[in-house]
């Protein structure tokens, strides 16, 4: 059952991720703002940031964002939130990979990182993830290559696995 649900969610997440803008060099071009952070880079107070300022370890409250995004709300992970960026990697090549190629790289990179982050194999976990990718525009105009993997706790009452429950604290080492 986990595999079927994961594949269905992965397909939905892929569709969502294609519509979302990625992270990377465009922040310098756009001049976007970042959150207040401590010396370790952790968000210290809730704020709205440029999407290209989103970093591994950032937590985001539940939102109803669809389509291409340019900003994100972030909060300290000690406050209620739905999403947490747990891993990122860069895509290779001169051209933006196809959806299938991105999906393959997400599976190769995010799934093992998920297992390490949570402390339990992805396919045994009750948690799930989605990802943010570059758009064609950010790829060509800003050399954006970053994919960010975002963990969340699905609502078990939602058979699609897309409704996210709020959590307090990082999901790192959650083992669920």
N, CA, C and O of each residue as an XYZ file, in Angstrom:
704
protein
N       0.821     -1.193      0.000
C       0.000      0.000      0.000
C       0.865      1.257      0.000
O       0.529      2.233     -0.670
N       1.956      1.249      0.728
C       2.821      2.429      0.776
C       3.358      2.739     -0.614
O       3.421      3.905     -1.002
N       3.745      1.720     -1.368
C       4.305      1.954     -2.694
C       3.270      2.592     -3.614
O       3.584      3.554     -4.315
N       2.065      2.085     -3.625
C       1.024      2.675     -4.464
C       0.756      4.116     -4.075
O       0.674      5.006     -4.921
N       0.619      4.329     -2.754
C       0.356      5.684     -2.282
C       1.517      6.592     -2.624
O       1.320      7.737     -3.031
N       2.735      6.081     -2.459
C       3.912      6.887     -2.756
C       3.969      7.234     -4.231
O       4.325      8.356     -4.589
N       3.623      6.289     -5.090
C       3.650      6.574     -6.518
C       2.565      7.569     -6.890
O       2.797      8.463     -7.704
N       1.387      7.427     -6.306
C       0.321      8.379     -6.589
C       0.697      9.761     -6.087
O       0.509     10.751     -6.794
N       1.222      9.837     -4.884
C       1.644     11.117     -4.331
C       2.807     11.672     -5.134
O       2.873     12.875     -5.386
N       3.722     10.804     -5.534
C       4.865     11.273     -6.312
C       4.399     11.904     -7.613
O       4.935     12.932     -8.025
N       3.405     11.305     -8.272
C       2.878     11.890     -9.501
C       2.251     13.238     -9.245
O       2.452     14.178    -10.014
N       1.489     13.338     -8.167
C       0.883     14.621     -7.804
C       1.951     15.626     -7.427
O       1.873     16.798     -7.793
N       2.946     15.161     -6.694
C       4.023     16.061     -6.292
C       4.800     16.545     -7.502
O       5.227     17.698     -7.547
N       4.989     15.667     -8.488
C       5.695     16.072     -9.695
C       4.927     17.169    -10.402
O       5.509     18.168    -10.824
N       3.620     16.988    -10.533
C       2.807     18.016    -11.173
C       2.916     19.332    -10.407
O       3.043     20.400    -11.007
N       2.864     19.247     -9.074
C       2.992     20.442     -8.252
C       4.371     21.058     -8.395
O       4.503     22.276     -8.510
N       5.400     20.216     -8.388
C       6.757     20.747     -8.425
C       7.066     21.426     -9.746
O       7.821     22.397     -9.782
N       6.492     20.926    -10.828
C       6.742     21.546    -12.128
C       6.175     22.964    -12.145
O       6.717     23.851    -12.805
N       5.082     23.166    -11.415
C       4.462     24.485    -11.383
C       5.165     25.443    -10.423
O       4.956     26.654    -10.489
N       5.980     24.914     -9.552
C       6.651     25.760     -8.573
C       8.000     26.218     -9.089
O       8.663     25.509     -9.847
N       8.394     27.390     -8.680
C       9.705     27.863     -9.089
C      10.778     27.266     -8.203
O      10.531     26.953     -7.039
N      11.955     27.110     -8.752
C      13.073     26.528     -8.013
C      13.832     27.556     -7.226
O      13.413     28.705     -7.088
N      14.964     27.116     -6.709
C      15.776     27.973     -5.866
C      17.156     28.115     -6.478
O      17.601     27.239     -7.220
N      17.818     29.178     -6.182
C      19.176     29.330     -6.664
C      19.565     30.761     -6.910
O      19.230     31.657     -6.136
N      20.268     30.966     -7.983
C      20.932     32.228     -8.255
C      19.995     33.389     -8.534
O      20.426     34.540     -8.481
N      18.730     33.128     -8.828
C      17.815     34.204     -9.175
C      17.593     35.172     -8.018
O      17.179     36.307     -8.251
N      17.854     34.759     -6.781
C      17.632     35.657     -5.648
C      18.476     36.916     -5.772
O      18.014     38.006     -5.437
N      19.695     36.782     -6.245
C      20.539     37.952     -6.435
C      19.986     38.887     -7.489
O      20.084     40.107     -7.354
N      19.407     38.332     -8.532
C      18.834     39.122     -9.611
C      17.563     39.815     -9.140
O      17.347     40.994     -9.420
N      16.713     39.064     -8.414
C      15.440     39.612     -7.960
C      15.584     40.514     -6.756
O      14.722     41.356     -6.503
N      16.665     40.349     -6.007
C      16.855     41.165     -4.823
C      15.885     40.829     -3.718
O      15.515     41.704     -2.935
N      15.456     39.560     -3.635
C      14.462     39.144     -2.662
C      14.985     39.178     -1.247
O      16.193     39.169     -1.011
N      14.052     39.218     -0.307
C      14.414     39.275      1.093
C      14.512     37.906      1.721
O      13.960     36.929      1.214
N      15.219     37.848      2.829
C      15.389     36.617      3.578
C      14.846     36.839      4.985
O      14.591     37.972      5.392
N      14.675     35.754      5.714
C      14.191     35.800      7.088
C      15.319     36.188      8.031
O      16.495     36.098      7.676
N      14.956     36.620      9.234
C      15.962     36.800     10.275
C      16.411     35.412     10.697
O      15.590     34.531     10.950
N      17.732     35.225     10.772
C      18.299     33.922     11.092
C      19.336     34.065     12.190
O      19.958     35.116     12.346
N      19.516     32.970     12.964
C      20.562     32.964     13.975
C      21.896     32.602     13.319
O      21.965     32.417     12.104
N      22.953     32.502     14.128
C      24.288     32.236     13.586
C      24.390     30.880     12.896
O      25.301     30.659     12.098
N      23.454     29.962     13.197
C      23.443     28.652     12.535
C      22.594     28.657     11.268
O      22.511     27.640     10.578
N      21.965     29.787     10.953
C      21.142     29.894      9.756
C      19.683     29.532      9.954
O      18.921     29.477      8.988
N      19.279     29.282     11.205
C      17.891     28.915     11.494
C      17.013     30.162     11.565
O      17.430     31.194     12.091
N      15.798     30.059     11.033
C      14.833     31.153     11.088
C      14.503     31.440     12.550
O      14.219     30.522     13.320
N      14.541     32.717     12.927
C      14.273     33.093     14.317
C      12.904     33.728     14.521
O      12.416     33.791     15.650
N      12.280     34.197     13.448
C      10.919     34.720     13.556
C      10.218     34.549     12.218
O      10.844     34.600     11.159
N       8.916     34.345     12.286
C       8.133     34.130     11.077
C       8.217     35.313     10.138
O       8.182     36.468     10.562
N       8.327     35.010      8.856
C       8.352     36.072      7.853
C       8.058     35.495      6.480
O       8.027     34.281      6.282
N       7.846     36.391      5.552
C       7.645     36.018      4.165
C       8.952     36.298      3.441
O       9.470     37.414      3.492
N       9.489     35.280      2.762
C      10.780     35.425      2.093
C      10.653     35.151      0.605
O       9.708     34.503      0.156
N      11.603     35.646     -0.139
C      11.734     35.310     -1.546
C      11.959     33.809     -1.640
O      12.724     33.264     -0.843
N      11.329     33.126     -2.574
C      11.441     31.671     -2.680
C      12.897     31.235     -2.851
O      13.257     30.127     -2.452
N      13.720     32.071     -3.424
C      15.117     31.714     -3.637
C      15.959     31.846     -2.367
O      17.136     31.486     -2.365
N      15.364     32.357     -1.294
C      16.040     32.427     -0.001
C      15.731     31.208      0.864
O      16.291     31.065      1.950
N      14.847     30.329      0.395
C      14.481     29.127      1.134
C      15.688     28.201      1.247
O      16.374     27.949      0.257
N      15.947     27.695      2.451
C      17.143     26.892      2.717
C      16.785     25.570      3.382
O      15.703     25.422      3.950
N      17.702     24.615      3.307
C      17.553     23.366      4.040
C      17.420     23.714      5.522
O      18.191     24.510      6.058
N      16.429     23.104      6.172
C      16.157     23.376      7.577
C      15.033     24.369      7.795
O      14.559     24.518      8.922
N      14.590     25.055      6.742
C      13.494     26.010      6.882
C      12.163     25.280      7.000
O      11.926     24.277      6.327
N      11.297     25.802      7.870
C       9.964     25.252      8.075
C       8.930     26.259      7.581
O       9.087     27.469      7.741
N       7.859     25.721      6.972
C       6.827     26.566      6.382
C       5.457     26.166      6.908
O       5.142     24.978      6.971
N       4.635     27.147      7.287
C       3.273     26.820      7.715
C       2.465     26.312      6.522
O       2.853     26.500      5.369
N       1.347     25.673      6.814
C       0.469     25.190      5.749
C       0.051     26.366      4.870
O      -0.255     27.450      5.366
N       0.044     26.135      3.576
C      -0.391     27.171      2.650
C      -1.143     26.526      1.504
O      -1.022     25.326      1.257
N      -1.901     27.316      0.827
C      -2.679     26.831     -0.311
C      -2.094     27.422     -1.582
O      -2.794     28.069     -2.361
N      -0.809     27.194     -1.781
C      -0.115     27.747     -2.936
C      -0.241     26.788     -4.107
O      -0.010     25.587     -3.966
N      -0.604     27.319     -5.249
C      -0.594     26.522     -6.467
C      -0.027     27.400     -7.572
O      -0.064     28.628     -7.490
N       0.491     26.762     -8.593
C       1.123     27.511     -9.660
C       2.539     27.891     -9.292
O       3.102     27.382     -8.322
N       3.102     28.780    -10.065
C       4.472     29.223     -9.809
C       4.484     30.121     -8.584
O       3.649     31.016     -8.449
N       5.432     29.877     -7.696
C       5.513     30.691     -6.486
C       6.764     31.559     -6.519
O       7.789     31.180     -7.086
N       6.661     32.714     -5.906
C       7.786     33.640     -5.859
C       8.237     33.903     -4.430
O       9.323     34.436     -4.204
N       7.395     33.525     -3.459
C       7.739     33.757     -2.060
C       7.189     32.618     -1.211
O       6.376     31.817     -1.669
N       7.650     32.564      0.033
C       7.191     31.533      0.962
C       7.171     32.108      2.366
O       8.010     32.934      2.727
N       6.211     31.664      3.146
C       6.201     31.998      4.562
C       7.076     30.977      5.271
O       6.988     29.781      4.993
N       7.908     31.436      6.175
C       8.740     30.553      6.996
C       8.538     30.919      8.456
O       8.249     32.066      8.794
N       8.697     29.916      9.315
C       8.590     30.109     10.755
C       9.695     29.303     11.425
O      10.223     28.368     10.822
N      10.054     29.644     12.653
C      10.979     28.767     13.371
C      10.349     27.372     13.453
O       9.135     27.252     13.617
N      11.148     26.342     13.344
C      10.621     24.971     13.375
C      10.006     24.623     14.717
O       9.284     23.632     14.825
N      10.279     25.419     15.744
C       9.673     25.199     17.060
C       8.212     25.637     17.089
O       7.503     25.357     18.056
N       7.755     26.321     16.038
C       6.359     26.747     15.920
C       5.625     25.782     14.993
O       6.257     25.095     14.190
N       4.278     25.725     15.097
C       3.533     24.833     14.204
C       3.814     25.143     12.732
O       3.840     26.301     12.313
N       4.021     24.079     11.968
C       4.288     24.205     10.537
C       3.894     22.910      9.838
O       3.678     21.892     10.496
N       3.798     22.938      8.523
C       3.405     21.755      7.750
C       4.570     21.178      6.957
O       4.635     19.964      6.763
N       5.483     22.015      6.498
C       6.552     21.591      5.607
C       7.919     21.950      6.175
O       8.070     22.938      6.892
N       8.922     21.121      5.838
C      10.302     21.386      6.243
C      11.229     20.977      5.102
O      11.176     19.839      4.635
N      12.063     21.888      4.659
C      13.047     21.567      3.624
C      14.129     20.712      4.282
O      14.816     21.167      5.196
N      14.279     19.457      3.809
C      15.231     18.555      4.463
C      16.449     18.221      3.619
O      17.414     17.659      4.137
N      16.429     18.551      2.332
C      17.556     18.191      1.468
C      17.453     18.994      0.182
O      16.363     19.375     -0.245
N      18.607     19.246     -0.429
C      18.608     19.854     -1.756
C      19.789     19.327     -2.547
O      20.803     18.907     -1.990
N      19.628     19.362     -3.862
C      20.693     18.946     -4.763
C      20.568     19.747     -6.053
O      19.557     20.403     -6.304
N      21.623     19.677     -6.865
C      21.623     20.415     -8.131
C      21.465     19.472     -9.306
O      22.047     18.388     -9.335
N      20.667     19.902    -10.275
C      20.506     19.182    -11.535
C      21.704     19.502    -12.424
O      22.278     20.588    -12.345
N      22.066     18.553    -13.261
C      23.208     18.711    -14.172
C      22.711     18.982    -15.588
O      21.559     18.707    -15.924
N      23.595     19.520    -16.400
C      23.319     19.653    -17.831
C      23.065     21.061    -18.288
O      22.943     21.995    -17.496
N      22.990     21.184    -19.613
C      22.757     22.481    -20.241
C      21.278     22.792    -20.414
O      20.890     23.958    -20.493
N      20.437     21.732    -20.473
C      19.001     21.920    -20.663
C      18.245     21.386    -19.458
O      18.666     20.416    -18.828
N      17.125     22.026    -19.143
C      16.277     21.562    -18.051
C      15.846     20.135    -18.344
O      15.279     19.871    -19.404
N      16.104     19.208    -17.425
C      15.694     17.819    -17.658
C      14.180     17.695    -17.823
O      13.421     18.555    -17.377
N      13.758     16.617    -18.468
C      12.329     16.343    -18.629
C      11.724     16.006    -17.272
O      12.443     15.767    -16.302
N      10.406     15.989    -17.216
C       9.710     15.629    -15.982
C      10.148     14.246    -15.497
O      10.387     14.054    -14.304
N      10.254     13.291    -16.411
C      10.666     11.929    -16.033
C      12.098     11.906    -15.513
O      12.399     11.192    -14.557
N      12.982     12.682    -16.136
C      14.373     12.744    -15.679
C      14.469     13.384    -14.288
O      15.243     12.936    -13.442
N      13.685     14.422    -14.067
C      13.664     15.060    -12.741
C      13.134     14.075    -11.709
O      13.690     13.947    -10.618
N      12.050     13.375    -12.061
C      11.473     12.390    -11.141
C      12.505     11.324    -10.789
O      12.615     10.925     -9.630
N      13.248     10.871    -11.763
C      14.271      9.859    -11.528
C      15.352     10.388    -10.571
O      15.787      9.679     -9.663
N      15.774     11.625    -10.781
C      16.794     12.213     -9.912
C      16.246     12.467     -8.508
O      16.967     12.301     -7.523
N      14.987     12.865     -8.409
C      14.363     13.055     -7.098
C      14.348     11.728     -6.344
O      14.693     11.678     -5.164
N      13.948     10.653     -7.026
C      13.937      9.337     -6.377
C      15.344      8.919     -5.951
O      15.523      8.361     -4.868
N      16.336      9.184     -6.793
C      17.713      8.788     -6.487
C      18.327      9.625     -5.375
O      19.180      9.134     -4.636
N      17.911     10.878     -5.240
C      18.521     11.791     -4.261
C      17.671     11.957     -2.996
O      18.175     11.808     -1.883
N      16.383     12.266     -3.171
C      15.535     12.609     -2.024
C      15.151     11.393     -1.180
O      15.074     11.497      0.045
N      14.907     10.242     -1.816
C      14.484      9.068     -1.049
C      15.564      8.633     -0.057
O      15.248      8.443      1.117
N      16.837      8.464     -0.475
C      17.860      8.114      0.520
C      18.061      9.214      1.567
O      18.290      8.918      2.740
N      17.977     10.475      1.150
C      18.122     11.587      2.098
C      16.970     11.583      3.102
O      17.174     11.875      4.281
N      15.768     11.254      2.643
C      14.602     11.133      3.511
C      14.856     10.079      4.585
O      14.651     10.319      5.774
N      15.309      8.899      4.137
C      15.577      7.791      5.060
C      16.597      8.196      6.108
O      16.424      7.904      7.292
N      17.651      8.861      5.685
C      18.680      9.317      6.626
C      18.129     10.383      7.571
O      18.416     10.359      8.768
N      17.347     11.311      7.044
C      16.803     12.410      7.832
C      15.819     11.912      8.889
O      15.890     12.318     10.049
N      14.908     11.037      8.486
C      13.845     10.561      9.372
C      14.334      9.448     10.294
O      13.869      9.326     11.428
N      15.279      8.634      9.803
C      15.750      7.499     10.591
C      14.925      6.255     10.367
O      14.988      5.312     11.155
N      14.147      6.245      9.289
C      13.317      5.103      8.920
C      13.203      5.105      7.403
O      13.102      6.165      6.785
N      13.221      3.933      6.812
C      13.103      3.823      5.363
C      11.867      4.574      4.863
O      10.794      4.486      5.459
N      12.027      5.299      3.781
C      10.928      6.078      3.209
C       9.676      5.230      2.999
O       8.570      5.671      3.312
N       9.841      4.033      2.479
C       8.705      3.179      2.149
C       8.023      2.579      3.380
O       6.946      1.995      3.261
N       8.625      2.712      4.542
C       8.018      2.258      5.790
C       7.477      3.431      6.615
O       6.756      3.222      7.590
N       7.817      4.637      6.234
C       7.461      5.832      6.993
C       6.020      6.265      6.737
O       5.464      6.015      5.668
N       5.429      6.913      7.728
C       4.112      7.526      7.556
C       4.243      8.942      7.007
O       3.241      9.575      6.674
N       5.478      9.444      6.912
C       5.740     10.782      6.381
C       5.907     10.706      4.877
O       6.092      9.623      4.322
N       5.842     11.844      4.219
C       6.023     11.890      2.772
C       6.776     13.167      2.412
O       7.118     13.957      3.292
N       7.033     13.369      1.130
C       7.726     14.579      0.704
C       7.271     15.012     -0.678
O       6.701     14.230     -1.439
N       7.533     16.270     -0.984
C       7.353     16.836     -2.314
C       8.601     17.636     -2.617
O       9.491     17.712     -1.770
N       8.701     18.238     -3.797
C       9.923     18.933     -4.153
C       9.645     20.175     -4.982
O       8.614     20.303     -5.643
N      10.598     21.073     -4.919
C      10.556     22.336     -5.669
C      11.669     22.268     -6.707
O      12.809     21.932     -6.386
N      11.331     22.590     -7.951
C      12.311     22.522     -9.037
C      12.454     23.872     -9.734
O      11.611     24.755     -9.576
N      13.520     24.020    -10.498
C      13.639     25.218    -11.335
C      12.545     25.231    -12.404
O      12.023     24.180    -12.778
N      12.212     26.397    -12.880
C      11.338     26.524    -14.043
C      12.234     26.697    -15.268
O      13.439     26.909    -15.137
N      11.650     26.607    -16.434
C      12.415     26.835    -17.663
C      13.047     28.230    -17.626
O      14.195     28.410    -18.032
N      12.292     29.205    -17.140
C      12.795     30.583    -17.081
C      13.971     30.717    -16.118
O      14.981     31.326    -16.468
N      13.858     30.155    -14.899
C      14.960     30.296    -13.944
C      16.168     29.477    -14.386
O      17.310     29.840    -14.105
N      15.909     28.373    -15.078
C      17.003     27.534    -15.594
C      17.831     28.307    -16.617
O      19.059     28.339    -16.537
N      17.146     28.930    -17.582
C      17.861     29.600    -18.678
C      18.348     30.995    -18.313
O      19.420     31.402    -18.762
N      17.600     31.729    -17.521
C      17.959     33.116    -17.243
C      18.824     33.302    -16.005
O      19.510     34.317    -15.883
N      18.805     32.349    -15.092
C      19.536     32.540    -13.838
C      20.420     31.352    -13.470
O      20.965     31.289    -12.368
N      20.556     30.409    -14.405
C      21.388     29.223    -14.148
C      20.939     28.488    -12.880
O      21.764     27.939    -12.149
N      19.639     28.482    -12.627
C      19.061     27.836    -11.446
C      19.041     26.329    -11.666
O      18.467     25.850    -12.643
N      19.664     25.586    -10.764
C      19.759     24.122    -10.888
C      19.295     23.394     -9.632
O      19.344     22.164     -9.592
N      18.847     24.114     -8.606
C      18.567     23.525     -7.297
C      17.175     22.894     -7.243
O      16.183     23.486     -7.667
N      17.137     21.670     -6.708
C      15.887     20.984     -6.373
C      15.875     20.857     -4.852
O      16.858     20.418     -4.254
N      14.768     21.240     -4.231
C      14.643     21.123     -2.780
C      13.581     20.096     -2.435
O      12.485     20.106     -2.997
N      13.915     19.205     -1.501
C      13.027     18.147     -1.040
C      12.378     18.619      0.258
O      13.068     19.049      1.183
N      11.048     18.539      0.325
C      10.278     19.111      1.416
C       9.435     18.012      2.072
O       8.567     17.422      1.429
N       9.695     17.744      3.349
C       9.002     16.683      4.080
C       7.739     17.219      4.742
O       7.669     18.385      5.130
N       6.739     16.341      4.862
C       5.507     16.696      5.561
C       4.860     15.445      6.141
O       5.206     14.318      5.787
N       3.908     15.681      7.046
C       3.149     14.591      7.658
C       1.750     14.598      7.042
O       0.964     15.507      7.307
N       1.430     13.584      6.215
C       0.100     13.543      5.596
C      -0.994     13.254      6.623
O      -0.766     12.565      7.617
N      -2.162     13.785      6.369
C      -3.328     13.495      7.197
C      -3.820     12.097      6.831
O      -4.214     11.874      5.686
N      -3.811     11.139      7.778
C      -4.235      9.773      7.451
C      -5.703      9.682      7.041
O      -6.117      8.673      6.469
N      -6.499     10.720      7.322
C      -7.913     10.732      6.927
C      -8.094     11.099      5.460
O      -9.178     10.919      4.907
N      -7.040     11.613      4.822
C      -7.082     12.021      3.420
C      -6.461     10.913      2.572
O      -5.249     10.703      2.623
N      -7.269     10.212      1.801
C      -6.774      9.077      1.009
C      -5.808      9.501     -0.092
O      -5.076      8.660     -0.613
N      -5.786     10.784     -0.462
C      -4.854     11.242     -1.489
C      -3.466     11.489     -0.912
O      -2.492     11.545     -1.662
N      -3.360     11.636      0.399
C      -2.078     11.893      1.045
C      -1.568     13.307      0.855
O      -0.411     13.593      1.160
N      -2.412     14.192      0.358
C      -1.958     15.542      0.067
C      -2.295     16.558      1.157
O      -1.724     17.649      1.175
N      -3.210     16.220      2.063
C      -3.509     17.118      3.169
C      -2.426     16.957      4.222
O      -2.120     15.848      4.660
N      -1.859     18.072      4.612
C      -0.726     18.052      5.537
C      -1.166     18.431      6.944
O      -1.928     19.376      7.144
N      -0.664     17.666      7.918
C      -0.898     17.995      9.313
C       0.203     18.919      9.803
O       1.346     18.834      9.354
N      -0.152     19.804     10.728
C       0.869     20.654     11.328
C       1.648     19.862     12.365
O       1.092     19.015     13.064
N       2.932     20.145     12.456
C       3.805     19.546     13.456
C       4.555     20.678     14.149
O       4.624     21.794     13.635
N       5.108     20.386     15.304
C       5.941     21.331     16.006
C       7.304     20.662     16.210
O       7.381     19.535     16.701
N       8.366     21.356     15.835
C       9.699     20.778     15.892
C      10.056     20.151     14.561
O       9.190     19.919     13.718
N      11.309     19.884     14.382
C      11.816     19.268     13.161
C      11.381     17.806     13.096
O      11.211     17.157     14.128
N      11.204     17.294     11.889
C      10.931     15.877     11.688
C      12.212     15.060     11.600
O      12.162     13.848     11.395
N      13.362     15.717     11.754
C      14.627     15.007     11.732
C      14.666     13.992     12.867
O      14.434     14.332     14.027
N      14.960     12.758     12.523
C      15.045     11.684     13.515
C      13.694     11.232     14.045
O      13.642     10.530     15.055
N      12.594     11.615     13.391
C      11.252     11.285     13.878
C      11.011      9.778     13.945
O      10.289      9.314     14.827
N      11.594      9.012     13.040
C      11.465      7.569     13.062
C      10.058      7.051     12.866
O       9.740      5.945     13.302
N       9.205      7.833     12.214
C       7.812      7.407     11.946
C       7.531      7.366     10.465
O       6.419      7.033     10.057
